[in-house]
């Protein structure tokens, strides 16, 4: 009726008016709706961990951060009686919540007690977890005194204010796997954290016993969802000679089923030393090592492997032939497991100045050979500086993230489409010139394991 009147008279009919009705910020005891469609649900959210910098009315219908005001079109001649949502059975509630994006699910848990119980129930996390996005999210933080940062949803291409349940510093070792993230501070703390950033559940573990003052340490983490367990590896290296040629190495492995650290595996490396980069892929531990022999090529990198299923107590002295050479002269390297393959993201050094980056490349390990996947276009390289170790990188699913330590710019590479692109602009600002930014990616999951 209204549409036909508008087409004929170019104005609303008598008695029709538009009313701006504010939405209350406090959660009501019950939620009412008039038409059982997803666009008619109004969320009342008051949670500090999930917030948005923008207000965009056009986002209504996505289930993400509805505006505080909504336009209500009403006709005085008709009155609608609200129907309480509690009359719906629980399985209908679950189906409604499963249609929401992940970023809105925990907001919906603040609407009423029923939704809160459903969202945090084991049945919902296991049965309805298949609707979650397969794309990894990225958490960016800085050297702040609070555990706050920004979370990037790569599916919706949007940033959110986010807070971890504990303080994290950019000097910590961080290793993600299958929705869980392992944090280790090997300098000032004796504990490490295993955390699901989405549900904010976490547990603490004691760091493995140290056999001495380690100069370098590396953290690797892998989750086996089929067996509901995870494996942690901590690699520590200590200088064994005055000429830096001989290094002692120890590998500490933690199995969550046994809830204990296994006896450390000891070894010695001659001419090579482990650094602070390692990764677990298909139950193989990969450790990035550096050449300590005087040579013309500086910052020469290599890779050693250790089978975590190996029952031997020691691997002895690692020889030259056991080291897998880097694909080229690298200034730095980052290891990660992406699509079941070991991926190396490294800064490519200049021939005349090996410590200066001329580009950033991505390689996949095939046997003992590296296959180059892509090199970052030159127009993107300029935003990462020229020093030897200037970026953080992590990957999962089909995405690889590369972030400059000196800013909030986040570059993404899609392994499936072989394309480079910038993420949406992050709202985090630089407070002082030497401020350092870092981050890590993880798969969003509701369940802990």
VMD Tcl script that draws the C-alpha trace (Angstrom):
set ca {
  {0.00 0.00 0.00}
  {2.73 2.42 0.96}
  {4.74 1.73 -2.19}
  {1.77 2.31 -4.50}
  {0.95 5.56 -2.66}
  {4.56 6.73 -2.95}
  {4.68 6.01 -6.69}
  {1.46 7.98 -7.23}
  {1.87 10.98 -4.89}
  {5.67 11.02 -4.36}
  {5.19 11.34 -0.58}
  {4.25 9.10 2.36}
  {0.57 8.41 3.10}
  {-1.19 10.19 5.97}
  {-0.33 8.80 9.36}
  {3.00 7.34 8.23}
  {6.10 8.51 10.04}
  {9.73 7.57 10.61}
  {10.91 7.22 14.19}
  {14.50 6.89 15.47}
  {14.34 4.52 18.38}
  {17.45 4.08 20.59}
  {18.56 0.57 21.49}
  {19.28 0.09 25.21}
  {22.89 -0.84 26.01}
  {22.14 -3.10 28.97}
  {21.12 -6.71 28.20}
  {17.40 -7.27 28.76}
  {15.96 -10.24 30.59}
  {14.47 -11.58 27.38}
  {14.69 -10.80 23.70}
  {11.63 -10.26 21.52}
  {11.18 -10.27 17.78}
  {8.32 -9.79 15.42}
  {9.30 -11.77 12.31}
  {11.55 -14.84 12.67}
  {14.23 -13.75 10.19}
  {17.90 -13.07 10.84}
  {17.58 -9.40 9.81}
  {15.02 -8.76 12.55}
  {17.26 -9.72 15.50}
  {18.59 -6.80 17.57}
  {21.70 -7.49 19.62}
  {22.44 -5.73 22.88}
  {26.18 -5.88 23.41}
  {28.33 -4.69 26.26}
  {31.65 -6.52 26.15}
  {35.08 -4.83 26.17}
  {36.92 -7.62 24.38}
  {34.98 -7.16 21.12}
  {34.43 -3.62 19.88}
  {34.45 -1.70 16.64}
  {35.91 1.66 15.71}
  {33.29 2.39 13.04}
  {29.50 2.64 12.91}
  {28.08 1.55 9.60}
  {24.35 1.09 9.20}
  {24.82 -0.93 6.01}
  {26.36 -3.74 8.06}
  {22.95 -4.72 9.40}
  {22.30 -8.26 8.27}
  {25.94 -9.36 8.57}
  {25.47 -9.98 12.28}
  {28.43 -7.78 13.18}
  {28.25 -4.71 15.41}
  {24.84 -3.24 14.69}
  {24.59 0.56 15.14}
  {23.21 2.08 18.31}
  {20.30 3.58 16.39}
  {18.14 1.87 13.82}
  {15.50 3.29 11.51}
  {12.03 2.01 12.38}
  {9.24 2.38 9.82}
  {5.88 2.21 11.50}
  {2.24 2.81 10.70}
  {0.01 4.10 13.51}
  {-2.88 2.07 12.21}
  {-1.09 -1.19 12.93}
  {0.36 -2.45 16.19}
  {2.60 -5.50 16.49}
  {2.67 -7.59 19.61}
  {6.21 -8.83 20.38}
  {6.63 -12.57 20.76}
  {9.21 -13.79 23.33}
  {12.05 -15.73 21.79}
  {12.07 -18.19 24.69}
  {9.20 -20.12 23.14}
  {11.55 -21.52 20.48}
  {13.16 -24.91 21.16}
  {16.89 -25.10 21.85}
  {17.76 -26.63 18.49}
  {16.21 -23.60 16.73}
  {18.32 -21.31 18.93}
  {21.42 -23.27 17.93}
  {20.57 -23.02 14.25}
  {20.03 -19.27 14.56}
  {23.37 -18.74 16.29}
  {25.20 -20.99 13.83}
  {24.16 -18.63 11.00}
  {26.11 -15.75 12.57}
  {29.72 -14.87 11.77}
  {32.17 -15.92 14.46}
  {32.77 -12.32 15.53}
  {29.06 -11.99 16.39}
  {28.61 -15.28 18.21}
  {30.23 -14.15 21.44}
  {28.36 -10.88 21.21}
  {25.15 -12.86 20.96}
  {26.11 -14.68 24.15}
  {25.61 -11.36 25.99}
  {21.97 -11.12 24.90}
  {20.49 -13.57 27.40}
  {21.41 -16.49 29.61}
  {20.02 -19.07 27.19}
  {22.24 -17.91 24.33}
  {25.22 -17.67 26.64}
  {24.75 -21.29 27.72}
  {24.33 -22.46 24.12}
  {27.43 -20.65 22.83}
  {29.63 -22.06 25.59}
  {28.16 -25.55 25.52}
  {30.29 -28.42 24.28}
  {27.48 -29.63 22.01}
  {27.41 -26.32 20.14}
  {31.18 -26.03 19.74}
  {31.50 -29.57 18.41}
  {28.31 -29.85 16.37}
  {28.15 -26.36 14.88}
  {31.85 -25.63 14.57}
  {31.78 -26.50 10.87}
  {30.27 -23.10 10.03}
  {33.41 -21.27 11.16}
  {35.60 -19.58 8.60}
  {38.59 -21.59 7.43}
  {40.61 -18.43 6.93}
  {43.05 -17.53 9.67}
  {42.79 -14.34 11.71}
  {45.69 -12.08 12.70}
  {46.28 -10.48 16.08}
  {48.47 -7.36 16.08}
  {49.94 -5.90 19.26}
  {52.69 -3.56 20.37}
  {55.05 -3.10 23.31}
  {52.30 -1.91 25.65}
  {51.72 -2.40 29.36}
  {48.28 -3.89 28.65}
  {47.37 -7.12 26.78}
  {45.39 -5.23 24.13}
  {45.65 -5.11 20.38}
  {43.69 -5.42 17.17}
  {42.27 -8.58 15.63}
  {41.91 -8.91 11.85}
  {39.10 -11.04 10.45}
  {40.40 -12.02 7.01}
  {37.00 -13.37 5.95}
  {35.13 -10.11 6.53}
  {38.33 -8.02 6.04}
  {37.70 -6.10 9.25}
  {39.65 -5.12 12.39}
  {38.32 -5.40 15.94}
  {39.56 -4.19 19.29}
  {40.67 -7.28 21.17}
  {42.26 -8.21 24.48}
  {44.18 -11.33 25.47}
  {43.65 -12.80 28.95}
  {47.30 -12.13 29.86}
  {50.11 -9.74 28.99}
  {52.22 -10.52 25.89}
  {55.46 -8.81 24.85}
  {56.95 -8.72 21.37}
  {60.09 -10.49 22.65}
  {58.09 -13.60 23.57}
  {58.18 -16.77 21.49}
  {54.75 -17.36 19.91}
  {53.67 -20.47 17.97}
  {50.08 -21.06 16.71}
  {48.45 -24.30 15.57}
  {44.80 -25.26 14.87}
  {43.13 -22.54 16.89}
  {45.51 -22.69 19.87}
  {48.52 -20.46 20.45}
  {51.56 -21.23 22.61}
  {53.32 -18.31 24.34}
  {56.72 -18.58 26.02}
  {58.80 -15.99 27.83}
  {62.18 -17.67 28.20}
  {63.88 -14.68 29.82}
  {61.89 -13.42 32.79}
  {59.17 -16.03 33.35}
  {59.26 -19.74 34.11}
  {55.84 -20.43 32.64}
  {54.30 -20.74 29.21}
  {50.67 -20.36 28.13}
  {48.47 -22.50 25.87}
  {45.55 -20.30 24.86}
  {42.51 -20.16 22.60}
  {42.32 -16.41 21.85}
  {38.66 -16.57 20.76}
  {37.22 -18.33 23.82}
  {39.96 -16.83 26.07}
  {40.54 -20.23 27.68}
  {44.14 -20.97 28.61}
  {46.35 -23.16 30.74}
  {49.85 -22.64 32.12}
  {52.83 -24.98 31.95}
  {56.22 -24.91 33.52}
  {59.07 -24.18 31.14}
  {61.34 -27.20 30.53}
  {64.31 -27.41 32.90}
  {67.35 -25.63 31.53}
  {70.73 -27.36 31.52}
  {72.51 -24.03 31.68}
  {72.22 -20.47 30.46}
  {70.97 -20.82 26.89}
  {72.06 -18.19 24.41}
  {69.31 -18.98 21.91}
  {65.95 -20.71 22.27}
  {63.23 -21.60 19.77}
  {59.61 -22.63 20.28}
  {57.52 -24.94 18.07}
  {53.93 -26.03 18.63}
  {51.63 -28.52 16.90}
  {48.04 -29.61 17.63}
  {46.59 -32.97 16.60}
  {42.81 -32.44 16.69}
  {42.02 -36.05 15.78}
  {43.75 -37.24 18.95}
  {42.92 -34.15 21.07}
  {46.53 -33.54 21.97}
  {49.30 -31.07 21.31}
  {53.09 -31.22 21.19}
  {55.51 -28.50 22.28}
  {59.17 -28.36 21.35}
  {61.74 -26.04 22.90}
  {65.21 -25.95 21.32}
  {68.03 -24.41 23.33}
  {71.62 -23.84 22.24}
  {74.70 -23.06 24.32}
  {78.14 -22.07 23.07}
  {80.62 -24.90 23.64}
  {83.88 -23.32 22.38}
  {85.53 -19.93 22.42}
  {85.71 -19.70 18.63}
  {81.91 -20.00 18.20}
  {82.32 -23.08 15.98}
  {80.97 -25.67 18.43}
  {77.48 -25.41 19.93}
  {75.58 -27.72 22.26}
  {71.93 -28.20 21.44}
  {69.08 -29.65 23.52}
  {65.55 -30.49 22.37}
  {62.78 -30.59 24.98}
  {59.45 -32.15 23.96}
  {56.15 -31.93 25.84}
  {53.27 -34.32 25.18}
  {49.89 -33.14 26.45}
  {48.57 -36.68 26.93}
  {51.37 -37.55 29.34}
  {51.40 -34.00 30.78}
  {55.14 -34.03 31.24}
  {58.37 -32.98 29.58}
  {60.25 -35.90 28.10}
  {63.98 -36.30 28.83}
  {65.88 -33.81 26.66}
  {67.60 -34.95 23.48}
  {71.22 -33.74 23.41}
  {73.52 -33.06 20.50}
  {76.40 -30.96 19.22}
  {76.73 -28.86 16.09}
  {80.06 -27.91 14.50}
  {80.13 -24.83 12.29}
  {76.42 -24.19 12.78}
  {74.27 -22.85 15.59}
  {70.49 -22.92 16.08}
  {68.68 -19.61 16.32}
  {65.23 -18.68 17.60}
  {63.17 -20.05 14.67}
  {61.67 -23.55 14.48}
  {58.44 -25.24 13.37}
  {56.70 -28.63 13.50}
  {55.23 -30.02 10.28}
  {53.90 -33.60 9.96}
  {55.54 -34.47 13.30}
  {58.98 -33.40 12.02}
  {60.80 -30.66 13.90}
  {62.58 -28.14 11.64}
  {65.21 -25.83 13.10}
  {66.73 -22.86 11.29}
  {70.51 -22.73 11.82}
  {73.23 -20.19 11.04}
  {76.73 -20.78 9.70}
  {79.46 -19.84 12.22}
  {82.44 -20.42 9.93}
  {84.24 -17.35 8.51}
  {83.20 -17.10 4.88}
  {82.52 -14.54 2.22}
  {78.77 -14.99 2.38}
  {77.45 -13.54 5.62}
  {74.23 -14.60 7.38}
  {74.28 -17.98 5.68}
  {71.27 -20.06 6.70}
  {70.44 -23.74 6.76}
  {67.89 -26.17 8.09}
  {68.14 -29.29 10.26}
  {65.38 -31.79 11.02}
  {64.49 -34.08 13.91}
  {61.79 -36.75 13.87}
  {59.66 -36.35 16.99}
  {58.69 -40.04 16.76}
  {62.36 -41.00 17.12}
  {62.86 -43.07 20.26}
  {66.62 -42.53 20.41}
  {67.85 -40.49 23.35}
  {70.57 -38.61 21.46}
  {71.42 -37.69 17.90}
  {75.13 -37.05 18.51}
  {77.10 -34.61 16.37}
  {75.30 -33.04 13.42}
  {77.50 -33.12 10.31}
  {77.69 -30.74 7.37}
  {75.78 -33.11 5.09}
  {72.77 -33.15 7.46}
  {72.11 -29.43 6.93}
  {69.65 -28.41 4.21}
  {71.00 -25.24 2.59}
  {68.83 -22.16 2.31}
  {67.47 -21.36 -1.17}
  {69.62 -18.20 -1.35}
  {71.55 -15.77 0.84}
  {68.96 -14.74 3.42}
  {68.99 -11.91 5.92}
  {66.37 -13.62 8.10}
  {63.87 -16.43 7.93}
  {60.50 -17.49 9.36}
  {59.27 -21.11 9.37}
  {55.62 -22.17 9.41}
  {53.35 -25.05 8.49}
  {50.85 -24.09 5.78}
  {48.58 -26.59 4.01}
  {50.58 -29.46 5.50}
  {53.86 -28.19 4.02}
  {56.87 -26.45 5.54}
  {57.02 -22.86 4.32}
  {59.98 -20.49 4.58}
  {59.48 -16.72 4.40}
  {62.84 -15.00 4.15}
  {64.46 -11.68 3.46}
  {66.69 -11.85 0.38}
  {70.06 -10.15 0.86}
  {71.89 -8.04 -1.70}
  {74.99 -9.61 -3.28}
  {77.21 -6.66 -2.32}
  {75.54 -6.09 1.07}
  {74.13 -9.40 2.37}
  {72.74 -7.76 5.51}
  {70.43 -5.47 3.53}
  {67.11 -6.74 2.20}
  {66.42 -6.40 -1.51}
  {63.28 -8.53 -1.44}
  {61.17 -11.06 0.46}
  {60.47 -14.53 -0.88}
  {58.32 -17.56 -0.06}
  {59.58 -21.14 -0.51}
  {58.13 -24.61 0.17}
  {60.36 -27.54 1.18}
  {60.08 -30.58 -1.11}
  {62.34 -33.37 0.13}
  {65.66 -31.60 0.66}
  {65.10 -28.95 -2.01}
  {63.36 -25.58 -1.81}
  {60.71 -24.63 -4.37}
  {60.12 -20.92 -4.79}
  {56.42 -20.05 -4.62}
  {56.50 -16.29 -4.99}
  {58.50 -13.12 -4.39}
  {56.99 -10.01 -2.93}
  {56.42 -7.33 -5.60}
  {58.85 -4.45 -5.36}
  {56.10 -1.91 -4.64}
  {55.33 -3.81 -1.42}
  {58.97 -4.37 -0.36}
  {59.54 -0.65 0.13}
  {57.28 -0.65 3.18}
  {59.48 -3.12 5.10}
  {62.75 -1.21 5.37}
  {66.22 -2.45 4.48}
  {67.64 -3.90 7.70}
  {68.28 -7.63 8.16}
  {65.43 -8.54 10.55}
  {62.51 -6.21 10.02}
  {59.31 -8.25 9.82}
  {57.15 -10.82 11.58}
  {55.46 -13.56 9.59}
  {53.11 -16.46 10.30}
  {50.70 -18.49 8.24}
  {47.89 -21.01 8.33}
  {45.07 -22.27 6.17}
  {45.80 -20.71 2.79}
  {47.09 -17.31 3.97}
  {50.56 -16.04 4.90}
  {50.84 -12.76 6.82}
  {53.89 -10.48 6.77}
  {54.01 -7.46 9.06}
  {56.70 -4.82 9.45}
  {58.07 -4.36 12.96}
  {58.08 -0.62 12.37}
  {54.40 -0.12 11.56}
  {50.90 -1.54 11.36}
  {50.87 -2.36 7.65}
  {49.91 -6.01 7.13}
  {50.60 -7.75 3.83}
  {48.80 -11.00 2.95}
  {49.72 -13.69 0.43}
  {47.09 -16.19 -0.69}
  {48.64 -19.59 -1.39}
  {45.67 -20.72 -3.49}
  {45.26 -17.69 -5.76}
  {49.00 -16.74 -5.66}
  {48.11 -13.09 -5.03}
  {49.58 -10.39 -2.78}
  {47.35 -7.77 -1.18}
  {47.27 -5.39 1.77}
  {44.80 -5.97 4.57}
  {42.35 -3.27 5.55}
  {44.01 -0.38 7.34}
  {44.46 -1.04 11.05}
  {43.32 1.63 13.51}
  {46.36 1.14 15.77}
  {48.57 4.23 15.82}
  {52.27 4.66 16.49}
  {52.80 6.51 19.76}
  {56.56 7.04 19.54}
  {59.13 6.68 16.70}
  {60.85 3.50 17.93}
  {57.69 1.64 18.86}
  {57.74 -2.02 17.73}
  {54.73 -3.88 16.39}
  {54.35 -7.62 16.07}
  {51.65 -10.23 15.64}
  {50.63 -13.79 14.86}
  {47.84 -15.57 13.01}
  {45.61 -18.40 14.23}
  {42.57 -20.33 13.14}
  {39.39 -19.10 14.88}
  {37.79 -21.91 16.86}
  {35.22 -22.08 19.64}
  {36.48 -25.27 21.28}
  {39.75 -25.47 23.20}
  {40.88 -28.74 21.59}
}
mol new
graphics top color blue
foreach p $ca { graphics top sphere $p radius 0.5 }
foreach p [lrange $ca 0 end-1] q [lrange $ca 1 end] { graphics top cylinder $p $q radius 0.2 }
display resetview
